[in-house]
Amino acid sequence: MWADQSVFYQIYPLGMCGAPWENDGRLEHRILRVLDWIPHLQKLGVNAVYFGPLFQSDAHGYDTEDYRMVDVRLGTAEDLRRVCGALHEAGMRVIFDGVFNHVGRGFFGFRDVQEKRQASAYRDWFHINFDGNDAWNDGFWYEGWEGHYELVKLNLQNEDVVRYLLDTVKWWVDEFGIDGLRLDVAYCLDRNFIRRLESFGKELKPDFWTVGEILGGDYKTVCGDGLFDSATNYECYKGLYSSFNSMNLFEINHSLMRQFGSDPWCLYRGYHLLTFVDNHDVTRVASILQNPKHLPLIYALAFGMPGIPCIYYGSEWGIPGDKRDGDHALRPAVEKPEWNALTDWIARLAAAKKHSEALTEGGFRSVLLTNRQCIFERKSEHERVLVAVNADAAPYHADFNAECGQAVDLISGEKHDFGGGSDLPAYSAYFWKCER
């Protein structure tokens, strides 16, 4: 599928475009700022944009009030159509955030229940007990998402709810031409709903792509075999930064072997999971890495390993953001994109990834591994690439059987001769495409 050969870019629009945290009800056309970012995305090598919540909400976007009204803090439906159209014209696919597990307290159906109680036509859209009460003294109890009662859990076994959400997806496709969905807290979603949503999306567009958010456990509970096309690879997200901070590349190598190795028990061979070094929910990679010189290297591993790489806005030039300072710190307003050595490096990684059959489709095999160095093979039917990383402050001489004599580095374009071993300078990374 097209996503397997893509480089994604995540935008949290309410943050990037500088919207107020609480919905003030004032119409501002902030989403049009994205138009100014398109040349930057093209230069970076992005060919798919994943938008965080875009529709009318109480505050942060994951507390939806109306799935069919663009958040007034961002603009109008016409504004969003214009942005999506421009991205498509620039050769980029568009993915929306499907927040279908829960809604905000301002959601029209929940407000109707507050007003009419048992007489509301929407009473069965939620998990409600009219014999209880809640912290807002609504006179009834309801289920919230993981104890967050500002997020009202939808009853995804209710046919009217399912129909409403599927019709919403169709409206998004018809109005904005979206190419897929990222499903928020997919691990919470009713599995029958997941299957219906996946099937419905493919009916709308045969190449409609879906990725489910899952933090742990078996990713196959939300993707593959009639479920979503992909899942968020949080195991390798943790393994990436932790391996550098502890100077123990065995950790990420173990995860890659467990997930994509050649043994029969390996979990996700043939799957294309979403790979990332940070996102809107976690500390920015520039803040979590203890050694700034590891920043280019973590991106090299993320682009060299199996999976679909996704860049979080601003992180490509290294902006900071610590989760301990709250979500606002992770989702800042950014007037315009910047370009520096890190951005240039990531652009070269993106070009290498997209145009390499081995890096997009190939299997995984560990070739050389120490605490501070790793070399692994990505091999497809027609191509073989060796990904090499030296995380140490000292040079490293690698003696190993490359099974070829010469290669070209897909990042720099430089030739490499394996004769006599391979010298890896301090803090270096290579994508060696074997030639002969």
N, C-alpha and C positions, 0 to 999 in steps of 0.2 A: 504493500500500500504506500501511497505518496508520503505518508508521515515517516516511514522508515528511512527515507533518504532526506529528511528535513532537519533543519536547525531551527528550533523554536525560540521565541522571545516572549517573556511574560511581562505584561503591563498590569499593574494594579491602578486602574484609571482614577479612582477617587483620590488616591494618594498622589500619583505622578502629576495629575492635573491641578492639584492644589485645592480640592474641594474641602469645605468645612467638615469636621468629623461628624457632627450632628446635622441632620437634614434641616436646613433653614427654610425650605420651600421656595427659595428664590431661583428663578431660571437663569442659568449661566451656561454659555456655550463652550465649556472647558474642553470637551472631548475633541474639538477641532484642533487642539494643540498637537494631537498625534500626527496630523498631516505634515507638520514641520519635522517630524522624526523619520519620515519615510526614507529620505536620502541616507541618513545614518544607518538605518536597518539594512538598506541595500548594500552599503559599503561594508557592513559587518558580515554580510553573507546570510542574513536571516531569510527564510522563505516560509515561515509560519508564525503568526502572532496569536498568542493566547491572552485574552482579556479576562481580568478578574471581574467581579460583579459590575454590571452596567445599568441595572434596572432599579426602579424606585424603591428605596429602602429607608428604614428608620435612621441608620447611622453608617455602619461600615460596609454595607452592601450584602452581607450574608444574612441580613434580617429583612428579607424582601417584603415590600408592601404590595407591589404590582409587577408581575413578570412581563407585562405588555406595555409598560410605560418607562421610557428611558429616564433615569434619575435626573431630576431637574437641575441638580448641581452640575451635571455633565452636559446637558443640552436636550435636544429633541430627537425624535426618530429620524428626521431628515438629516440632522447632523451626523448621527451614527451611520446612516446609509451612505453618506458622503465619505466618511472615514473608511468604512468597509470596502466601498467601491474603489477608493484610491489604493488601498492595500492590494486588492485583487488585480488592479491594473498594473501594479508594481511587481506582480508575480508571487504574491504572498497569500497563503491560505489564512483563514480567520477562524479561531476557536473561541467560543463563549464559555463562561463558567456556569454550569448547570447546578444551581443550589436548590435541589429538589427534596432534600431530607426534611427541611424545616423552613419556616417563614418568620417574619417579625411580628410583634404584637400589633403593628399597624396594618397587617394584611387584611384585605377587605372581608374575607370570610371569617376571620377571627373577630373582627370588630362586630360583625353581624351576630356572632354567638354572644359576645358581651352584652349586646343590646337585647336580643330576643331569647337568649338562653335555650331551653329545651325546644322552643318553637322555631329556632333557626334552621334553615335548610342546609346549613354548613356544619351542624353539630357533629356529624360523623366524619368530617374532613380531618378531625384531630382526635387525639386520645384524651377524652374528657371524662371526669367524674363530677357530677353535679352535687354529690354529697360532701365534697371537700371544699377547700379554699386555697388561695395562693397568696404570695407576698404582696400582690397588688389589690387584694381583697375583691377579686372579681366575683366571688361567690361560687366558684367552682375550681377544681384542681385540673391541671392538664400536664401532659408529659412534655418536657423540654429536651433540647439536645444536650446530653451528658451533663445534666444539672444546670444548664444555662437557660433560665426560663424566659429570657428575652427572645429566645429562639424556640418557637412553638413547633413541635414535631408534627409533620403531616402523616395522615393515615394512608400509606401507599398501597393498602389492600382495598381501599375504597375506589370503586370504578369511576366515580365522578372526579375524584382527585387525579387519578391516572389519566383520564381523558383530557382534563384541563391541562396537565403538564405536557402531554403529547401534542395537543393542539398548540401549546405555547412554542414547542420546538419547531413545529411546522411554520408558525408565524415568523419565528426568527430566521428560518431558512428562506421563506418567501420574501420577507422584508429586507433582510441584510445579507442574504446569500452565504450564511455561515457554512463552514466545511466540517464542523465537528463540535464536540463538547468535552470539557473537563468536568467530571462529576464530583462535586464536593462531598466529603465524608462518605465515599462510596461504600466503605466497609459497614456503614449503618443501613444502607438501602436494602429494601426487600428484594430478594433475588428474582422473584417473578417480575417485579417492576423493571429490574435491570435487563432481563431478557426481552421484555416488551419494548423498552426504550431502544435497545440495540437493534432489534428487528425493524422497528419503526424508522429509525434513522437511516438504515440501509435501503428501506423502501423509498424514502425521500431522495436519497443520493446513494448510489451503490458504493461510493468511496467515502461515505460519511465516517469520520474517525472519532473514536471515543477513548478517553483515558480516565480511569477511576482513581481517586485519592484513597490510598491505603497506607497506614503507618507501619504496620507490622503483621506478622502471621503469614499465611500463604496467599500470595498474590493471585493464585488461580481461583480464589473464592470470588474475585470480581472481574477477572479478565480471562479470555480464551473460552472455547467451547460454548459459543452462543452468548457469552457475556461481553464485557467491553474489550476493545482491541488492545488496550495497554493499561498499565498501572504505574503509579509513582514509586520509584525505586528508593525508598527511604533507607533500606539496609546499606546500599552502596553510598548514599549521601553521607551517612554517619561514618562509614568506613573510609571515605575519601579524606575528610578533614582530620579524623582521628589518627589515621595512619601517618600523616605528616606531623601532627602535633606530638605524637609519641615516638616518632622516628621508627615506625614499625610497619613497613609496607606489607608485612605478612597479613595484616588485617584485611586490607582491601583485596589482596590477592586471594585470600580464603573465601571472601564473599563472591568474588568473580568465579572461582572454581566451583563453589557450591551452587551458584546459579546457572552458569553457562558452560561448565567443563564437559569433557567428553564421556565421563562415566555415566552409566545408565540411571543412577539415582539423582543426577544433577537436575535442578528444578525447572529452569526456564529456557532451555535451549530452544531456539526458534522464536522466542518471544522478543518483542521490541519494547522494552520498558522505558519510561521517561526518566532520564538522567539529569541531575541538577546538583550544583554545589551550594545553592541557597534559593530561597523563595520568600514569599510575603509572610510566612509563618515562623521563620527561623532566623537566627543571627546571620548577618551578611558575612560572606566568606572572608572579606578583607578584615573583619573584626574577630572572626573565630580562629583564623590561622595565627599561630604564635610567631612564625617567621615570615615576613612579607615576601621573601625571595621564593617561597613555595607557591605564591599565588599563580604564576604562569604554569607551574607544574601540575597543580590540581586541575586546572582546565585541560591540560594535555591528557591527563588520565581520563577525565570525564568525556572528552571527545574521542579518545582512542579505545575505550572499553565498549563492549556491546551496549546498545541502547540509543535512544533519541535524545540528544543534548538540548537543554532548555536554559537560556540565559535570562536572569532576572534584571529588569531595567536598572541601569546605573552601576551594577556590579561589574560590567565590562570595562569600566575605567576605575573600579576599585573604591566606590563610596562605602563608608562604614555604616553600621547599624547593629545595635546590640538588643537582643530580645528582652534583656533585663530592664531596658528602658521603656518597654511597652511597644505595642504594635505601631504607634506613630513613628517610632525610630526606624522601623523596617520599611515604611511605606511613605517616604518623604516626597514633597513636591519638588519637581525638577523642571526648571524652565526650558532648558535645551540640553541635548546630549553633548558629551565631551569625547575627545579622542586623545589617547596617549599610547605609550608603548604596550600596555596590557591590552588595550582595545585592538591595536594592530596585530598583536600575537593571536588573539582570539579569532580575528577575521581570517588569519592564515589557517588556524585549526579548522574553522568552519568550512573553508574551501576544500581542505584536504578530506574532511569527513564526507561532505556531500558528493565528491567526485571519486570516491574510492569504493569499489564493490566490496573489498575485504572489510573496510571499516564500518560499512553499513549493513552488510549481510553475513560477514564471516563468523566462524566459530572462535572459541577462545582456548588457548593453550599456554600455560606458564612455561617459560624457557629458562629464565635466570631470576633468582630471588635472593636478596639479602634484606636486612632491616632498612637499608637506605637506598637500595637500587632494585629496580625490577625491569625485566624485559619479558613481554608476552607476545604471542603470535595471534594475529587475526587472519584467518585463511578462508577464502571463498573458492568457488569453482575456477575462477580465472585469475585470481590475484592473491598475493600473500604479502602481509605487512607486519613488520616487527615494531612494536611500540616500546621505546626504551626511555627510562626516567632515572636520573641521578638526583636524589634529594639532598645529597651531602654537600657540605661546604668545600670538600676536597675532590679533586678529579678521581675518576675510577676507571681502571682498565678491565674490560669485560672479555673473558675468554669463554666462548661457547660455540656450539655448532650452529651456524646461521643457515646451513643447508643451501647456501648460495654464495657466490663470490662477491657480487657487487649489488648495490642498491641505490635508490635515489630517495632523499628525504622529502616527503610530501609537504612538509611545513616550509622548508627553505628552498627546495629545489636543488640542493647540493648533492653531489655524488658521494657515495660512501663505499669504501673497500673493506671487506671483513678480513682480509688477509693479515695475519699477525695479531688478531684481536681488535677490539673496538674501544677507543678512548672516549669516555664520557666526561666532559668538563663539569665543574661544579654547577649545581642547579641547572641541569640541562634536560631537554626532552627531544625525542626524534620519532618520526613515523617513517621507518625505512621500508620502502617498497622494493622487494627483491626482484632483481632483473635477470640474473643468471648466476 
